[in-house]
Amino acid sequence: MVDRRSLAIGVLAVLVAMSHVESGRAQGQGAPAPRGQGAAAPQGPAAGGPPAGGRGAGAPQGRGGGGFGGDAGPFTPTPGAKDLKSVLFNWTWHMGMLRSGAESELVKTLDYHAASGTIQVDGQPCTLTKYRVQANYQVPGWRTQIECVRANKQKYSNVETVSGTYAWDEDIPGAELVPGKGKATPKPTAVEERLIRLWASPQGAPKAAIAGAAGLPTAESFGQNPAVLLERQEKAGAKATTTLSWSGEKAVVTFPIPGVDGAMATATLVNYLPESVVVTHGSNKTEFIYGKWADWNNPLFKIEALYAGTIVERRNGTVVRSLTAKVTEIGQIYVVMPVPESVRKAGK
């Protein structure tokens, strides 16, 4: 079921998108093509397009890679450029995270549904019947609704939530936000694990990498053209904590996980899409393996924003989650994770 607020926001998003379409047509353009891509399907590595930049001869004439009917953005990387600024720009550009004529990074929220998969529950595999992730990258917050069946046919359900520096489990989404509805159980020891999952996620990783390169918290680096942001921060003398190296044609970006002291992530990019993000934290290593990149949004609202169709999470060599995507909602949908009062009182 879709609640009235989500439905209203979805309708609003469609109307906004339609207004851009009409605006583009009025200027003699076709349907909006984010990031200089064609209207029919994503270009670049996801569809066999140019591996770098993607804004040269392959971009529609007169647009220069501007998104949603906009003009050329303020930065165009040199084809094949291997500097950090160009790599971070191309990473978000190829994923469809840069929107508007200014090509600002504007993906604020996510709603993800898995079609199938398994997770580990108490060390045993549990076959998913429902797996939904809702993310707000500015709070930051990450809610995972899980329903699965163990090998002995016993059903398991839980809602894992992290918001800012608080983590808790819910028996229903939004437990205790309405008095008497649901139960929230504080899980302070789960904060780091859940923040790692958030900032190593397909959209969280480039956001964290950009924030590290800019020397800013993620909330302050959001909503800007990444190249322009890095140029401004470099001039201001900001200290970057994100680094870049190359393994053949693969870019290797290393950055700290926000909110988790000592946790470092290494993203390996193939044609500017991450094939893996590996996080080391103390003696623990968590690997996220990504594949089948595509626009998983509803067929009626494709926006050429890519997400991983397959996700495998390994912790210290053991697969703990394996997911196949069903549908995403990438855009400015309404997602919040208010911290229940009982969780606040229990402490961070």
Secondary structure, 3 states (H helix, E strand, C coil): CCCHHHHHHHHHHHHHHHHHHHHHHHCCCCCCCHHHCCCCCCCHHHHCCCCCCCCCCCCCCCCCCCCCCCCCCCCCCCCCCCCHHHHHHHHHHHHCCEECCCCEECCCEEEEEEEEEEEEECCEEEEEEEEEEEEECCCCEEEEEEEEEECCCCEEEEEEEEECCEEEEECCCCCCCCCCCCCEEECHHHHHHHHHHHHCCCCHHHHHHHHHHHCCCHHHHCCCCHHHHHHHHHHCCCCCCCEEEEECCEEEEEEECCCCCCCEEEEEEECCEEEEEEEEECCEEEEEEEECCECCECHHHCCCCCECCEEEEEECCEEEEEEEEEEEEEECCCCCCCCCHHHHHHCC
